[in-house]
Amino acid sequence: MQAKILKSTDKNYVELDLQMKAETAKACLLSDGIEEAWFPKSQMEDEPEQLDNGLTRIIVPEWLAQDKGLI
């Protein structure tokens, strides 16, 4: 998994490249190969992006990625 911290004036975001395990209308189940966690789409900055390497890129608040144990 790759994590990239994106800083802004009001809050910090993290760009994560993870494996998509499942998706519903409101959330995505993502994995870094060790941990799995549901991420609410309402907390994502953009729609999940499918990458050429088979991973999915999401941008979420840093606190959420920490809470889910992925950084």
NORUR-V678186 format. One record per backbone hydrogen bond with DSSP energy under -1.0 kcal/mol. CO is the residue of the C=O (numbers start at 1). NH is the residue of the N-H. Records with the same first field share a line. If there is no record, write none. Layout:
CO: NH / NH
//
This chain:
2: 17
4: 15
6: 13
12: 62
13: 6
14: 60
15: 4
16: 58
18: 56
19: 31
22: 29
26: 41
27: 24
28: 39
29: 21 / 22
30: 37
31: 19
35: 32
37: 30
39: 28
40: 43
41: 44
49: 57
51: 54
55: 51
56: 18
57: 49
58: 16
59: 45
60: 14
61: 65
62: 66
63: 67
64: 68
65: 70
66: 69
//
